Amino acid sequence: MKEKIYVLDASGIIGGFISSKHKNITIGGVLSEIKDLKSQIAVQSAMDDGKIIIKEPDTDSLNQVQNAIENSGDILRLSEVDMSLVALAVTLKKDYHPLVVTDDYSIQNILKILEIPYQSVLSEGIREVYGWIKICRGCRKKYPADYKWDECEICGSNVYRKRIKK
Ligand SMILES: [Zn+2]
């Protein structure tokens, strides 16, 4: 059986998802999308511990993702970084069982087409998530820790920070 590996996009890292049980991997471009100091420190120390590996996709995988987007008929809004991250998951399929951790719907859609498993950062049932999230007092919608506003974008109620246990 192939080894499991988590492929993290910026939302995964900012959301506090760095697995201690399995390998984590991302591309260099994702790191430059991480602006908040707390996440930068978390990534740096995970890199120092060898818990996060940085790797780039191969050209074949990039072409495969490009084709899938063109053939999908949908207008998928994927940045170059997003496409490279998806392509990295394609590259990894040869040697690993990649699981992409992302809250980005466009990325999730293209992963569906490519039949690569994924999970949301804030989805229930993820045992290895730790860090902070924000929750609306009204409708209980969950937001990533770096959500900038004090009010819920759905119902306008107050949003508060909550610690997620590991
Ligand atoms: Zn709300």
Boltz pocket constraint, residues with backbone or C-beta under 6 A from the ligand:
constraints:
  - pocket:
      binder: B
      contacts: [[A, 136], [A, 137], [A, 138], [A, 139], [A, 140], [A, 141], [A, 152], [A, 153], [A, 154], [A, 155], [A, 156], [A, 157]]
      max_distance: 6.0
